[in-house]
Amino acid sequence: MEASERAVSGLDLPQKVLDFLTKTWGIKDLHPPQQEAMPSVLSGSNTLLAIPTASGKSLVAYIGILRRILVDEPGSKAVYIVPLKALASEKHEDLVALGGSVGLTVGLGIGDASGEAKKIDECDILVCTSEKLDSLMRNRSELMANVSIVVADEFHLMNDSTRGPTLEINLTRLRYLRPKAQIIALSATVGNCQELATWLDANLILSTWRPVALEYSTFHDLHLEPRLVQSSEMSTEPEVLQPPRDLEGPKSHPSWVVVSDAIDQDGQVLIFVGTRRSAQSEALKLAKRIEKRLKKEDPDRLKRLEDFASALEGRSRTAMAERLAESIRGGIAFHHAGLTHGQRKAIEGAFKDGLLIGLTATPTLAAGVNLPARRLLVRDLKRWDDGMSRPLPVMEVRQMLGRAGRPKYDSFGEAWVLCKGTDGWGIADDVSERYFFGPVESISSKLASEPALRSHLLASIA
């Protein structure tokens, strides 16, 4: 497909919107899957967009929203549903900027913002969590009377036993209350995409396209074994597997070996761990090692990190803020849902600006928050769930690995998985077969579980 066919300037949208997209955001052309989705989205049809992480799903939704409430049904409202407060804040900022270019107001419904109720009443576009929308539809259903389009971001999380039932109830209720409202569902690739599209009465846009090539590797006993390259038509270099190599450093701390090697290459690292506590402890351990190295190699950066940490610590005198500042002084930060909005935004900004060398994070960071890095390490492949340690789903690990590689900056992303155990080679082969080459799970309704069904039935009766 020629670039001219994908030109943003050719979209049937108000000129002010096109100017904002091309001049302010610098988006001249759509990616191939975005272009493929346009006929369905712009015609007002329900659409399920299932494409890899970082391939531009959100832009499709933004364009659909503006077309719907500015052109097709002027004066109507849009609802953008997200699973996490952090993701809600990011999408809210995007839509405030984009919507503001044509005079639209955007409300944020996450349950903890001052003046939130008034903004929800008056807004043209509401960005909210599933839980907040559930509450609004139970207590203030009149707010949905003028809704003409609904976006469900991270739609595949309907498979989550905690968040899934609420999202499913919300979409079911919205389809009942507003049967003519357009639904755009944004999802990772799952095993039963067509079944989900049928449930939504939606057109399915399915693609494996990525903006940056991705190299998947296993890492065990300090040995890096590249296993698979997922190509990209935008790559300028041949997409071939790099040769295996052995890294140097302490076997007792493989995360540090990965970070140290990234520093050698002037890169940054995202490290995914299983829990908030692990994110904090790993960041603090890495900070001590990074700080020693920066004292010798980059004292100016260490001074800037000290200034940043002190400023952040001064805003909040809590134990969490102190631990965060301590890790930042060593060039790394932890990122999880327990941080305040201000802390998250400051950390994300410092990482995007290149001040922070790394982030340790829980898998929530993989759920839509736009924070890619050249190198990514999944440290923990198991999670304590329902009283036992269980392996992470393929879909969740693929979401994390998809954060590797920065469009416009990297020729390819490095997605590494740490393989733990005495039989390193055997475990690495199993990990590769399951998470790199294996099929992605199908998702199913979790509403039938007794706790979820009881909760939603009682809430409906009340």
C-alpha positions as CSV (number, residue, x, y, z in Angstrom):
1,M,0.0,0.0,0.0
2,E,1.4,3.3,-1.1
3,A,2.0,6.0,1.6
4,S,-0.2,8.5,-0.3
5,E,-3.1,6.1,0.1
6,R,-2.6,6.3,3.9
7,A,-2.2,10.0,4.1
8,V,-4.0,11.5,7.1
9,S,-4.8,14.6,5.1
10,G,-7.2,12.5,3.0
11,L,-9.5,11.6,5.9
12,D,-13.0,13.0,5.9
13,L,-12.6,15.0,9.1
14,P,-12.8,18.7,9.9
15,Q,-9.7,20.6,8.7
16,K,-8.8,21.7,12.2
17,V,-8.5,18.0,13.3
18,L,-6.4,17.2,10.3
19,D,-4.1,20.1,11.0
20,F,-3.7,19.1,14.6
21,L,-2.9,15.5,13.7
22,T,-0.4,16.4,11.0
23,K,1.2,19.5,12.4
24,T,1.0,19.2,16.2
25,W,1.3,15.4,16.5
26,G,3.3,15.0,13.3
27,I,1.2,12.1,12.0
28,K,1.4,12.3,8.2
29,D,0.4,8.8,7.3
30,L,-1.6,6.0,8.8
31,H,-0.1,2.6,9.5
32,P,-1.4,-0.2,7.3
33,P,-3.8,-1.7,9.9
34,Q,-5.1,1.8,10.8
35,Q,-5.8,2.4,7.1
36,E,-7.5,-1.0,6.9
37,A,-9.8,-0.1,9.8
38,M,-10.9,3.3,8.4
39,P,-13.7,2.2,6.1
40,S,-15.4,0.3,9.0
41,V,-14.8,3.0,11.6
42,L,-15.7,6.0,9.5
43,S,-18.9,4.3,8.3
44,G,-20.2,4.1,11.9
45,S,-19.9,0.3,12.0
46,N,-18.9,-1.7,15.1
47,T,-15.3,-2.6,14.8
48,L,-12.9,-4.9,16.7
49,L,-9.3,-3.9,16.1
50,A,-6.9,-6.7,17.1
51,I,-3.3,-5.7,16.4
52,P,0.0,-5.9,18.3
53,T,1.0,-3.5,21.0
54,A,2.3,-0.1,19.8
55,S,0.7,-0.4,16.4
56,G,-1.6,2.6,16.7
57,K,-5.0,1.3,18.0
58,S,-5.7,4.4,20.0
59,L,-5.5,6.8,17.0
60,V,-8.1,4.7,15.2
61,A,-10.4,5.2,18.2
62,Y,-9.7,8.9,18.4
63,I,-10.5,9.4,14.7
64,G,-13.7,7.4,15.1
65,I,-14.8,9.5,18.0
66,L,-14.3,12.8,16.3
67,R,-15.9,11.7,13.1
68,R,-18.9,10.4,15.0
69,I,-19.6,13.4,17.3
70,L,-18.6,16.1,14.9
71,V,-19.8,14.9,11.5
72,D,-22.2,11.9,11.8
73,E,-24.1,12.9,14.9
74,P,-23.1,16.5,15.9
75,G,-23.9,17.3,19.6
76,S,-23.8,13.6,20.7
77,K,-21.3,12.2,23.3
78,A,-18.6,9.6,23.3
79,V,-17.4,7.2,26.1
80,Y,-13.9,5.9,26.2
81,I,-13.6,2.9,28.6
82,V,-10.2,1.9,30.0
83,P,-9.2,-0.7,32.7
84,L,-6.7,1.4,34.7
85,K,-6.5,4.9,36.2
86,A,-3.1,5.4,34.7
87,L,-4.3,4.6,31.2
88,A,-7.4,6.8,31.7
89,S,-5.1,9.8,32.5
90,E,-3.0,9.2,29.4
91,K,-6.0,8.9,27.1
92,H,-7.6,11.9,28.8
93,E,-4.5,14.0,28.0
94,D,-4.5,12.9,24.4
95,L,-8.2,13.7,23.9
96,V,-8.1,17.0,25.7
97,A,-5.4,18.1,23.2
98,L,-7.1,16.7,20.2
99,G,-10.6,17.6,21.2
100,G,-9.6,21.0,22.2
101,S,-8.5,21.8,18.7
102,V,-12.2,21.8,17.7
103,G,-13.7,23.0,21.0
104,L,-14.7,19.7,22.5
105,T,-14.6,19.2,26.3
106,V,-13.3,16.0,27.8
107,G,-14.2,14.6,31.2
108,L,-12.3,12.1,33.3
109,G,-14.1,9.5,35.5
110,I,-11.8,7.6,37.8
111,G,-13.4,8.3,41.1
112,D,-10.8,10.4,42.8
113,A,-10.5,13.7,41.0
114,S,-11.8,17.0,42.4
115,G,-14.7,18.5,40.4
116,E,-15.1,15.2,38.5
117,A,-18.9,15.1,38.7
118,K,-19.4,18.5,37.1
119,K,-17.0,17.7,34.3
120,I,-18.7,14.4,33.6
121,D,-22.1,16.2,33.2
122,E,-20.8,18.8,30.8
123,C,-18.2,16.9,28.7
124,D,-18.5,15.8,25.1
125,I,-16.1,12.9,25.6
126,L,-15.9,10.9,28.8
127,V,-12.8,8.9,29.6
128,C,-13.5,6.5,32.5
129,T,-12.7,3.2,34.1
130,S,-15.1,0.3,33.8
131,E,-15.9,0.6,37.5
132,K,-16.8,4.3,37.2
133,L,-18.9,3.7,34.2
134,D,-20.7,0.9,36.0
135,S,-21.5,3.2,38.8
136,L,-22.7,6.0,36.5
137,M,-25.0,3.7,34.5
138,R,-26.6,2.4,37.8
139,N,-27.1,5.7,39.4
140,R,-27.2,8.3,36.5
141,S,-28.3,6.3,33.5
142,E,-29.6,9.6,31.9
143,L,-26.0,10.5,31.1
144,M,-26.0,7.7,28.5
145,A,-29.0,9.1,26.6
146,N,-26.9,11.0,24.1
147,V,-24.0,8.6,23.7
148,S,-23.3,7.8,20.0
149,I,-20.0,6.0,20.3
150,V,-18.3,3.8,22.8
151,V,-14.6,2.7,22.8
152,A,-13.5,-0.3,24.9
153,D,-9.7,-0.1,25.2
154,E,-7.8,-3.2,26.3
155,F,-10.9,-5.2,25.4
156,H,-9.1,-8.5,25.8
157,L,-9.1,-7.9,29.6
158,M,-12.7,-9.1,29.5
159,N,-10.9,-12.4,30.2
160,D,-9.7,-11.1,33.5
161,S,-11.6,-12.6,36.4
162,T,-11.5,-9.3,38.3
163,R,-12.1,-6.6,35.7
164,G,-13.7,-8.7,32.9
165,P,-17.2,-9.1,34.3
166,T,-17.7,-5.3,34.8
167,L,-16.5,-4.5,31.3
168,E,-18.9,-7.2,29.9
169,I,-21.8,-5.9,31.9
170,N,-21.0,-2.3,30.8
171,L,-21.0,-3.2,27.1
172,T,-24.1,-5.3,27.4
173,R,-26.0,-2.5,29.1
174,L,-24.8,0.1,26.7
175,R,-25.9,-2.0,23.7
176,Y,-29.3,-2.3,25.3
177,L,-29.7,1.3,26.2
178,R,-28.1,2.7,23.0
179,P,-28.5,0.0,20.4
180,K,-27.5,2.4,17.6
181,A,-24.3,3.6,19.3
182,Q,-21.1,2.6,17.5
183,I,-18.7,0.3,19.4
184,I,-15.0,0.3,18.8
185,A,-13.1,-2.4,20.7
186,L,-9.3,-2.3,20.9
187,S,-7.7,-5.6,21.7
188,A,-4.5,-7.6,21.7
189,T,-4.5,-10.5,19.4
190,V,-6.4,-13.4,21.0
191,G,-7.3,-16.9,19.9
192,N,-11.0,-16.3,19.2
193,C,-11.1,-12.8,17.7
194,Q,-13.8,-13.7,15.2
195,E,-16.0,-15.1,18.0
196,L,-15.7,-11.8,19.9
197,A,-16.4,-9.8,16.8
198,T,-19.5,-11.8,16.2
199,W,-20.6,-11.1,19.8
200,L,-20.2,-7.4,19.2
201,D,-21.7,-7.5,15.8
202,A,-18.5,-6.0,14.6
203,N,-16.1,-6.0,11.6
204,L,-12.8,-7.6,12.6
205,I,-9.6,-5.9,11.7
206,L,-6.8,-8.5,12.4
207,S,-3.1,-7.8,11.8
208,T,0.4,-8.8,13.0
209,W,2.0,-5.6,11.6
210,R,4.4,-3.7,13.9
211,P,6.1,-0.3,13.5
212,V,9.4,-1.7,14.8
213,A,10.9,-5.2,14.2
214,L,11.0,-7.2,17.4
215,E,13.6,-9.8,18.4
216,Y,12.5,-12.3,21.0
217,S,15.3,-13.9,23.1
218,T,15.7,-16.2,26.1
219,F,18.2,-15.3,28.8
220,H,19.5,-17.9,31.2
221,D,22.8,-18.3,33.1
222,L,23.9,-15.0,31.5
223,H,23.5,-16.6,28.0
224,L,21.4,-14.7,25.5
225,E,19.8,-16.8,22.8
226,P,17.8,-14.9,20.1
227,R,14.9,-17.1,19.0
228,L,12.6,-15.2,16.7
229,V,12.3,-11.9,14.7
230,Q,8.9,-10.4,14.1
231,S,9.4,-8.2,11.1
232,S,8.2,-4.7,10.2
233,E,7.9,-3.1,6.8
234,M,9.3,0.1,8.3
235,S,12.7,-1.5,9.2
236,T,15.7,-0.2,7.3
237,E,18.0,-3.0,8.2
238,P,17.9,-6.8,7.4
239,E,15.8,-8.6,9.9
240,V,18.0,-11.5,10.8
241,L,18.6,-13.1,14.2
242,Q,21.5,-11.7,16.1
243,P,24.1,-14.3,17.1
244,P,23.9,-15.8,20.6
245,R,26.2,-14.2,23.2
246,D,27.2,-14.4,26.8
247,L,26.9,-11.4,29.0
248,E,29.3,-10.5,31.8
249,G,28.3,-9.9,35.4
250,P,27.1,-11.6,38.6
251,K,24.9,-14.6,38.0
252,S,23.1,-13.8,41.3
253,H,21.7,-10.6,39.8
254,P,20.8,-11.2,36.1
255,S,18.6,-8.0,36.0
256,W,21.7,-5.9,36.7
257,V,23.6,-7.7,34.0
258,V,20.9,-6.8,31.5
259,V,20.8,-3.2,32.7
260,S,24.6,-2.8,32.7
261,D,24.8,-4.2,29.1
262,A,22.1,-1.6,28.1
263,I,24.2,1.2,29.6
264,D,27.1,0.1,27.5
265,Q,24.9,0.6,24.4
266,D,23.4,3.9,25.7
267,G,20.0,2.2,25.9
268,Q,17.1,2.0,28.4
269,V,15.4,-1.0,29.9
270,L,11.9,-1.9,31.1
271,I,11.9,-4.8,33.6
272,F,8.6,-6.5,34.3
273,V,8.2,-8.2,37.6
274,G,5.3,-10.0,39.3
275,T,4.4,-7.7,42.2
276,R,4.6,-4.1,43.5
277,R,6.9,-5.2,46.2
278,S,9.2,-6.9,43.7
279,A,9.2,-3.7,41.5
280,Q,10.3,-1.6,44.5
281,S,13.0,-4.0,45.8
282,E,14.4,-4.7,42.3
283,A,14.6,-0.9,41.6
284,L,16.4,-0.2,44.9
285,K,18.9,-3.0,44.3
286,L,19.6,-1.9,40.8
287,A,19.9,1.8,41.9
288,K,22.8,1.0,44.2
289,R,24.8,-0.6,41.3
290,I,23.9,2.0,38.7
291,E,24.8,4.8,41.1
292,K,28.3,3.4,41.6
293,R,28.8,3.2,37.8
294,L,27.5,6.7,37.1
295,K,29.8,8.2,39.8
296,K,32.7,7.1,37.6
297,E,31.2,7.5,34.1
298,D,28.5,10.2,34.2
299,P,28.5,12.5,37.3
300,D,26.6,15.2,35.5
301,R,23.7,12.8,35.0
302,L,23.9,11.8,38.7
303,K,23.5,15.4,39.6
304,R,20.4,15.8,37.4
305,L,18.9,12.6,39.0
306,E,19.5,14.1,42.5
307,D,17.7,17.3,41.5
308,F,14.8,15.3,40.1
309,A,14.6,13.0,43.1
310,S,14.6,15.9,45.5
311,A,11.9,17.8,43.7
312,L,9.7,14.7,43.5
313,E,10.3,13.8,47.2
314,G,9.4,17.4,48.2
315,R,5.9,17.0,46.8
316,S,5.0,14.1,49.1
317,R,6.5,13.1,52.4
318,T,5.4,9.5,52.4
319,A,7.4,6.2,52.8
320,M,6.6,5.4,49.1
321,A,7.9,8.8,48.0
322,E,11.1,8.3,49.9
323,R,11.7,4.8,48.4
324,L,10.9,6.2,44.9
325,A,13.4,9.1,45.4
326,E,16.0,6.7,46.6
327,S,15.7,4.6,43.5
328,I,15.7,7.6,41.2
329,R,19.0,8.8,42.6
330,G,20.4,5.6,41.2
331,G,18.9,6.2,37.7
332,I,16.0,3.9,37.9
333,A,12.4,4.0,39.2
334,F,9.6,1.6,40.0
335,H,6.2,2.1,38.3
336,H,2.9,0.5,39.5
337,A,-0.7,1.4,40.3
338,G,0.2,2.3,43.9
339,L,1.9,5.6,42.8
340,T,0.0,8.9,42.6
341,H,-0.9,10.3,39.3
342,G,1.8,13.0,39.7
343,Q,4.5,10.5,40.6
344,R,3.6,8.4,37.5
345,K,3.6,11.3,35.2
346,A,7.0,12.6,36.5
347,I,8.6,9.2,36.2
348,E,7.2,8.6,32.7
349,G,8.4,12.0,31.6
350,A,11.9,11.4,32.9
351,F,12.0,8.0,31.2
352,K,10.9,9.4,27.9
353,D,13.4,12.2,28.1
354,G,16.2,9.7,28.7
355,L,17.1,10.8,32.2
356,L,16.1,7.4,33.8
357,I,18.1,4.4,32.6
358,G,15.4,1.9,33.6
359,L,12.0,1.2,35.0
360,T,10.8,-1.8,37.0
361,A,7.1,-2.3,36.6
362,T,4.2,-4.6,37.2
363,P,2.3,-5.9,34.1
364,T,-0.2,-3.0,34.4
365,L,2.4,-0.9,32.5
366,A,1.9,-3.2,29.5
367,A,-1.8,-2.4,29.5
368,G,-1.8,0.4,27.1
369,V,0.5,3.0,28.8
370,N,2.7,4.3,26.0
371,L,6.2,3.9,27.4
372,P,8.4,1.8,25.1
373,A,12.1,1.1,25.5
374,R,14.7,-0.4,23.2
375,R,15.2,-3.4,25.6
376,L,12.7,-5.1,27.7
377,L,13.1,-7.9,30.2
378,V,10.3,-10.1,31.6
379,R,11.9,-11.2,34.9
380,D,8.9,-13.1,36.4
381,L,6.9,-15.6,34.4
382,K,4.7,-16.7,37.3
383,R,2.2,-15.0,39.6
384,W,0.6,-16.0,42.8
385,D,-3.0,-16.6,42.0
386,D,-5.8,-18.2,43.9
387,G,-3.4,-19.7,46.5
388,M,-0.8,-21.1,44.1
389,S,1.9,-20.0,41.7
390,R,0.7,-20.0,38.1
391,P,2.4,-19.3,34.8
392,L,1.4,-16.0,33.1
393,P,-0.9,-16.3,30.1
394,V,0.8,-16.1,26.6
395,M,-1.4,-13.1,25.8
396,E,-0.1,-11.1,28.8
397,V,3.5,-11.9,28.2
398,R,3.1,-10.9,24.5
399,Q,1.6,-7.6,25.6
400,M,4.7,-7.0,27.8
401,L,7.2,-8.0,25.1
402,G,5.4,-5.8,22.6
403,R,6.6,-2.7,24.5
404,A,10.2,-3.3,23.2
405,G,11.4,-0.9,20.5
406,R,10.8,2.8,20.1
407,P,9.2,3.8,16.8
408,K,11.4,6.4,14.9
409,Y,14.4,5.7,17.2
410,D,15.2,1.9,17.1
411,S,15.7,-0.3,14.1
412,F,14.4,-3.2,16.3
413,G,13.3,-3.9,19.8
414,E,14.9,-6.4,22.1
415,A,12.4,-8.5,24.0
416,W,14.1,-10.8,26.5
417,V,12.6,-13.3,28.9
418,L,14.6,-14.5,32.0
419,C,14.5,-18.2,32.4
420,K,15.0,-19.4,36.0
421,G,15.9,-22.9,37.2
422,T,18.7,-25.4,37.3
423,D,18.0,-26.8,33.8
424,G,18.5,-23.4,32.0
425,W,18.6,-24.8,28.4
426,G,15.5,-26.9,28.9
427,I,13.5,-24.1,30.5
428,A,14.6,-21.7,27.8
429,D,13.4,-24.0,25.1
430,D,10.0,-24.5,26.9
431,V,9.7,-20.7,27.4
432,S,10.4,-20.1,23.7
433,E,8.0,-22.7,22.5
434,R,5.2,-21.4,24.7
435,Y,5.6,-17.6,24.7
436,F,7.3,-16.9,21.4
437,F,5.9,-19.6,19.0
438,G,2.8,-20.9,20.8
439,P,-0.8,-19.9,20.2
440,V,-2.5,-17.1,22.2
441,E,-5.3,-18.2,24.5
442,S,-8.9,-17.7,23.6
443,I,-10.8,-15.4,26.0
444,S,-14.2,-16.2,27.5
445,S,-16.8,-14.6,29.7
446,K,-16.0,-14.5,33.4
447,L,-19.4,-13.2,34.4
448,A,-20.6,-16.7,35.2
449,S,-18.3,-17.0,38.2
450,E,-20.3,-16.9,41.4
451,P,-18.7,-13.9,43.0
452,A,-19.1,-11.7,39.9
453,L,-22.6,-12.9,39.1
454,R,-23.7,-12.4,42.7
455,S,-22.2,-8.9,42.8
456,H,-23.8,-7.7,39.6
457,L,-27.2,-9.3,40.2
458,L,-27.4,-7.7,43.7
459,A,-26.3,-4.3,42.4
460,S,-28.9,-4.5,39.6
461,I,-31.7,-5.3,42.1
462,A,-30.6,-2.5,44.4
